[in-house]
Amino acid sequence: MSDSPTPHQSAGILAGPSEFARIREAASHPGLIGEIAAFVRRLADHELNEPVVTREVEGRRLLRVSRTVLRRVINCGLVYQLDHDERHARRAIRDLQAAAAFIDWNPSHFLDVAEMSCAFALGLDWLHDALTAAERLELEDALIRLGLEPGLADPKDWFSIATNNWNAVCNGGLAMGAIAVRHRRPELAEKLIRRCIDNLPLHGTNYAPDGAFIEGAMYWAYGTNFHVLAVESLLRATGSTHGLDVLPGFRESAAYMAHITGPTGEFYPYFDCRPDRIPLPALFWFGRHFDDPSATRAELGALRKALAGPLETALDTESRCFALSLLWLKPEHLADSTPAPLAWSGTGPNPVAFWRTDWSPDAVWIGAKGGRARLSHGHIDAGSFVFEAGGVRWAIDCGMEDYHRLESMGVNLWGEDRWTLFRLGPESHSIPRIDDASPNPEGDCPRTNWSNSPFPEVTFDLGALYPGVVDRLRRTISAGAGGQTRWLDEVGGLAAGRTYRFTWITTADVTAEDNRVMLAQDGLQLCIDAECDRPIAIRVVDQSVLLKPHDTPVPGLKRIEFAVVAPGGDFTLQLTAKLVPAV
């Protein structure tokens, strides 16, 4: 790699005439590309009658506005390229002009600036022929003044060297903006492009060493989307990916995203994440870029669900990049029938393991994790798991809280209040508890064993959750014949008289008798048998007694506790779960 990105005859930002011609041709024939194109046209037509954006800051964020502009540019710009209908071009141009007139793009929360810069980059490229010379100059000036110059104004420059999603979003969005106006400000553009190439590998540490993304599924979607946008834009502008597509674990993370999605179609929403799986067109990019049919297949279920669902879902700002599926889906992969692996595990700072009995909606599936809470967007959840069988999620993770709502209530979400929140702290996760002690958020819980033969099995060392309290705490989860799943907790060195509790979080109806718990939901029944050489006390706790006024409840949520009083020596507690015929 040279010291400076080599100028290259750009083939367009993300797509050029040949790609749009390819899509236009494919969409003229029956098939999935045509279905997507028709859906995106509906999205663009809906945008025509929406009000033009205004500078509305919510709390400390302008992010919703930036994302709305980006969504409209993608939807209307892509349809304009396919159909050459000026109505769609003018719709997107009106929003760009409105944003160009803002006093700023809220640089105090720089994600807002980065996403708006991405929108302007795509707009200047995809809407080029519909813009007058004066309009192009107006939008270029705004991008430089409100996006790129503020991007170099902070002497600390913290967001560009962060190791979390801010790095990818800010570096990626600014690099795209720089590419769009480098003919106007070549030195400024050079600095931002070079900074992206140099610093994006710091975001890449989230994937290392083997694809288990540290920040969880939702922030994989956010960070990886902009990582991909940066890689694709740099490839087209400089003729090279500069190695940003071969960072350790980057390619493998596509498999992570396939397996973190349960048979119900929902994520394992550990850390700050929502269970609802949004469309992830970046997976289609992985499939096309690496010629990997498995990455393409991983996204098809969510794509087809979106195409069959209400238009409003795809118009949500979280789905603002949905239409990029048209650019990146490789139709040749649709005919591939290579069986996908049923199990996957990754290591790194936030190790995880997943397996399922098959790829049907009724499969038995589990996701489990170790790691530590003191990571980006972390929760106190090392040792937690989610579990599905028969199309029902029997053990759940509540997912994230609403940032703006909590911040507006004065909650220090990113500081001293974080672990006191129900969804982020230990109370809402299926983890080991000892008396009423809170697990150590600094405790590092590695994966110590992973096997996939004859059945999947994973072990996490959870001793660091309770330093000085236990000498040993290991949780092993394993699959068995007939869809059976087993959890085995091994406890050593816990003082006599202290209470060890295995907790299971669920929204199912619960009945308990002796050492057996029966869960009932959606006409199905799950049997959980507990075994220990010590007496087991089973208690069901309604979440309402655990919530503070600022916590968001989950309807019907309960915590099942399997409690054992320590004998003063080593002991084990085992749970076995299996679907049984409903009575």
N, C-alpha and C positions, 0 to 999 in steps of 0.2 A: 504494500500500500504506500502510495506517495505521501509526502508531507501535506499536500493540499488536495482536496477533491478535484479530480480532473474534469474540466467542462466537457459536456457531452451534448449532442443534439437530442434534446428531450423529445420523447415520444408522447408527451402529455403527462400531467400529474395523475397518476394511477391508471389512466387509460387515454388512448389516442384514437385517431380515425379507424385504424385497423381493428381495434378491439370493439369499438362501437358498431362497426360494420359486421363483425362476427356475431355479436349479440343480436343485431337486427335480423340477420339471416336466420339464426337459430330460432328466434322468436316467431318467425313466420311459419314454422312447422309445428305440428302437435308435439307436446313434450313439456318437461319441467321448466326449461328456459322460457318458453312461451307463457306458462302459468305465472312465473315470477314477474315477467315483463308486464303482463296484464294487471297484476296486483300492484306493481309499482306505478303504473299509469293511474290506477284508482287513487293511490296515495297522492300523487302529484295533482290530480284533479281536485282532490279534497283541499289541498293547500291553497288553491286559487282563491277561495272565498274566506280564508282566515285573515284576521286583522294583522297589520304590519306590527312588528315588534317595537316595543318601547324599552327604555332603560329602567327596568324594574329590578331592584336589588332585594333579595330575600335574605335577611340577616346580614351575613358577610359575603354573600354569593350573588353573582350575576350569571351563574352557570346555566340555569334553566333557559335564559335568553340566548346565550351562546349556542347551546345545544339545539334550540329551536331553529336558529339561523342555519346551523350546520345540517340539520335534517332537511330543511327546505331546499338548500342548495343541492344536496345529494339527490333527493327525490325529483325535484323539478329540473335540475341540471342534467341528470341522466336521461330523463324522458325527453328533454329538449334535444339532446344528442341523438336519440333514437328517432324522434318524430319530426324534429325541426319546427315545432309549434311554438311560435313566439309568446303565446300566453304563459307558458311555463317558464320561459326565460325571464319575462318581465316580472313574474311573481317573485322569483328568487332575487332579482336585481333590486326590487323595492325594499326587501329586507336588508340586503347588503348596504344600500344607500342609507337606510335608517340607522343601522349600526355605525356607519361611517360618520354620522353626525353626532354620536354620543360624545360626551366630554372625555370619557375614557372607557376602557373595557374591564375596569375593576382590577388593576394590577396588584392590589393587596391580597387578592386570592387568585393566583396567577393561572390556575387551571382555566379560569374564565377567558383570559387573554389567549391562551394556547388554543382552545377549541374555536374561538372566533377567528384566529389566524388561519386555522385549518379550513374553516368555511370560506374565508376570503381567497385562499390559495386555489381551492377547487372552483370557486365561482369565477375567478379571473381566467381560469383555464377552460372550464367547460362552457362558460357563457360568453366566451371571447367574441364570437361572431355576432352576438346579439347586442353587445355593448358598443356605444359610440366611443370615439376617441376621448371625448371629455369625460364620459362615465368611467372608462378604464383608468384614466388619470386620477379621478376622484377616489376610486376604490384602492388603487395602488398607494396613493398618498395616505389614506386612512390606515392601510395595513402597515405601512412603514411607521407612521406616527404613533398609532395606538397599540400596535402589536410588537413589531420587531425592535424598535428603539427602546421601549420599556423592558424588552427581554434582555437587554444588555445594560440596563441602568442600575440594577442592584449590584453593588460591589461584592456582597456576600455570595450572590449567585447560588443560593442554597438549593433551589428547586432543580437546577440543571445537574447537580451532582448528588442528588438524593438517590437512595437505593430502592425507593418504592415507586409506585405508579406515577407520582408527580414527575419523575425523571422522563419517562416515556412520553407522557402527554405533553409536557412543556417543551422538551427537546424536539419531539416529533412534530407538534403543531407549528413551532417556530421555524423548523427546517423547511417544512412545506411552504410556509409563507415566504421564506427567504428565496426558495427556488422560483416562486412565482414572480418576484420582483428583482431578481439579481441583475437584470438588464438595466435597472434604474440605480441600484445601490450595490454594486458588485463587492465592495469591501465589507459592508455590513452583512451581506448575504454570505460571504466567505466565512466570516467569524461564526455565524450561527450554524451553518452547515458543518463546519469543522468541529464546533462544540458538540453537536449532535453525534457525529461519528466517534468523537473521543469519549463522550460520557454515557452514551446509551448502553455500553457494556455493564455499567454499574446497575442499571435496571435488570440486565441479564442475570445478575447474581440471584434473582428471585427464582429462576428456573433450575439452577444448579443443585446437585450434579446430574440429576436424572429426570427432571420434569415436574417434581412436586412443588407447585408454585406456592411461595411462602404466604402470600396475602389471601389465598383462597380463590374460589371460583369467580366471584363477581369482579374482584380486582384483577384477576387474570383477564377477564373480558375487557376491562377498561385499559389496563396497561398494555396488554398484548395488541389490542386494536391499534393503538397509536404506535407501538413498536413496529407493527406490520406496515402501517401507513408510512412511517419513516423509511423503512427498508425499501419498500416498493418505489417511493418517490426518489430516494437516492439512487436506486438502480437505474431509473429512467433518466435522471438528471446527470449522473456522473458515469454511468456505465458499469457501476460496481455496487455490491451490497456492503463492501468494506468489512466483511466478516460478521456483520450483525445478525445474519440469519443462521450462523453455525455456532453460536455461543452454547456452552455446555447446558444440556437439558432443554434448550429452546424447542427443538423439533419434537422431543419426547413429550413435551407438555400437552400436545394435542391428544395423546392417549390419556393423560391425566384428566382432561376435560371430558373425554368420552366416559370414563369410569366414575367420575364424581357426580354424574347424572344418574339418578336412580331409575328403576323401571317405571315409576310414576311420572317421569319426565321432570322431576324437581332436583335441584342441587342438594348436596350435603352442604348446608350453608354455614360452615364454620367460619370463625372470625367475622368481620363485617361483611355480611352477604345476605341476600334474600333468597328464600327457597325457589321462587319462580325463575325458571330458566328462560332467559331472553334469547332471541336468535343471535348466533355468533358467526357472522360472515367471515371472520378471521380464520375459522376452521376450514372454510373453503379455500382461502388463500394458502393455508398449509398444504391442503390436498393438491392444489395446482402447482405451487412452487416446488414442493418436494416430490411431486407425482406420487402421492400417497392416498390411495383409495380409502383407507381406513379413516383418515382425517375427514374426508368428504362425507363418508357414511355417518360419522359421529354427529354431523350437523343436520342430516336429512330429516330426522324426526321433528326437531324444533322448527325447521323450515316449513314442513308440511302442516304442522299445527298452526303456524302463523298464517299460512295461506288459507286455511279453512276457518280461521277465527275472525273476530270482529276487526274492522279496519282501525278502530281506535287503539287497539293494542299495539299495532305497528306504528302508530302515530305518536306513541309515547316517546319522550325524549331519550329514554333508555334504549330504544330501538332505532335511534337516529341513523345508524349505518346499515340498516337492514338491506337497502337497495344495492349495496356493494356485493351482495350475493350474486347478482347478475354478472359482475366483472370476473368473479373468482371461481364460481362453480365450474368444474370440469365435467361435462356430460358423459365423457367416456368412462368415468368412474362409477356411474350408476349401474353399469352392467357387471361390475366386479362382485363376485360371490365368495371371496375368500373369507373363511370363518374368522370372526374377531375373537381375540383372547377374552376369557371370562374373568381373569384376575389381573390386577396391576398393583404395584406398590412402589413408592418412591421415598428416598431418604432426604437428607439435608436438614436445615433448621426446623422444618415443620413436617416430619415424616407422616405418610398416610398409607393406608392399604384399602383396597376395594376388591370385592368379588361378587359374582352372581351365578346362579345355577344355569341360566341361559339368558338370551337377549329378548325374551318376551316381556310384556307388561306385568305378568304375574310372577315373575321370577323372585326367588329369595335373593336378597342383595344386602350387603353391609358395607358401610364406610366407617373407618376408624382412624384415629390420629394420635400422635404424641406431640412433640414440640414444646413450646413454652409460650406463655401469655405475652411476655414483653417483646413482641415483634410488631411490625406495622399492622395496624387494625386488629390486634390480637384480643382474644377473650381468654378467660381462665377455663380452658377446655381440654387440656392434655389428658388423654385417656378416654375421651368421649367417643361416642359412636352414634350412627343412625342405622335403622334396620327396617327393611321392607320385606313383605311376603304377601302373595295373593293380590297385589295391586294396592296394598295398604301400607302406610308408613307407621310402624308400631313404636319405634323409638325415634324421637324427633330432636332437632336442634332448632331453637326459636329464631335464630338468625339475628340480624342487626336491628338497632334502634334508628329512629329518624334523627339525623344530625341537627337539622334546623330546629325541630321542635324542642329538643333537649337544650340546645344552646340558648334559645329564646327564653327558656325557663331558668337560666342562670346556672345550668349544670356544667361543670368543668369536665366535659366529655373526654378531653385529651390529657387530663391530668389527674388530680387527686380523687375525683369522683368516679373515675372509670370503673374500678373494680366493685364499686357499691351498686352498680346498675344490675338489675335482675338478669337481663339478657346477656350481659357481658361478663358478669361475675360467675362464681361457681354454682349458684343456686339453680340455674336453668340448664345445666349440662349433666349428661350421664357419666359422672366421674366418681372416683373413690373419695369419700369424705371420712375424716377422723374427728369424732366429737363434733364440735362446732368450729374447729379451726379452718381458716381460709387457706387454700393451697398457695404456695409460694409462686408469685407471678414470674420470678426469675428462674424457676426450676426448669432445667433442660431435660426433656424426656425422650430419649432416642428410641428408634426401632432397633431391637437387638436380635430379632429373628424374623425371617420371612421364608416361607416354603409354599410351594404350589403342588406338592405331590405327596400322597395321593389326593389330598384335599388341601385347600388354602389354609394357612395358619400364620398369624402374626403375633409378635410379642413386643410390648413397649415397656421400658423400664421407667416406672413412675415414682421412684423413690425420692427424686428431687422435689416433688410436690410438698413433702413433709420432712425437711431436713431436721435431724436430731430427734424426730418422733418415731420413725421406722428405720430399721437397718436395710430392709428390702421390701420393695413393692413392685410386683410385676403383674401386668395384665396380658393374658394370652387369649386371643379370639380365634376360633377355628371352625371350619365347616365339617359336616359329617354326612353320612349317607341319608338319603330320604329328605333332604332339605333341612336337616337339623343344624342348629348353630349353638356353639358353646363358648361361654366366657369363664375363664379361670383366673381368679385373683390369688396371688401368692404373697402372703404377708409375713414378714420376719422382724422380730425385735420390737414389736409394739407392746408397751407396758401393760401389765395385767390391769383389767378394769376399764381400759379405754375402749370406746365403741367405734368399730369399723363399719362403714355403711357403703354398700354398693347401691348407687342411685340410677334409676331408669326413668327418663322423661317421656311422657306419652300424652296423647289426647284421647286415647281409647277409654272405654268403660272398664273398670278394674274391680275384680273380686278376688279375695285372698282367703285361703284356708290351709292351715298347717304350713308346709313349705312350698306351696304351689300358688301361683298367681295366674288368673285367667283374664286375658284382655279380649274385649269384644268391640268390633268396629265394622261397619258396612256389611253386616251379615256374616262376618268371618270371626274366627276365634283363634287366639294364640295362647298356647300353654307354656308357662315358664316354671320350670322346676328348679329349686335351689337346694344345694347340698353342702353340708359342712359338718365336721365332727363336734361342733359346738352348737348350742341352740340358736336358731335364727328367728329374729323378731321382724315381722313385715308390717310396714306402715305406709299408708297412702296419704300424701300431703297435697291439699289443694293449693294451687299457685297463689290464690288471692291473699293468703296469709304471709306470703313472701315478698309482696310488692310494696314499693314506696310510691308516693303520689305521682312522681314523674315517670314511673315505669309503665310501659304499654302491655296490657294483659294479652294472653293468647287464650281464646275461648276454649274451655274444657281441659286446660292443661293441668296435669298432675305429676307429682314426683313419687315414684315407688321407691321405698327404702328397704333394703335387705340388711338388717343390722346384726352384728356379731360382737359380743363382748370378748375382748382379747383374753386368752388364758395366761399370757405372760411368756408364751413360746411361739413357735411358728404355727401357722394354720393356713388353710386354703378355703376359699368360698367359690363354689361353682354354680353357674346358671346354665340351663339348657332350654332352648326355645324351639318350638315347632308348631306349625299350623295343625289344628285338629278339627274334626267335624263339629260344626255348630250344633248346639242342643236345641 
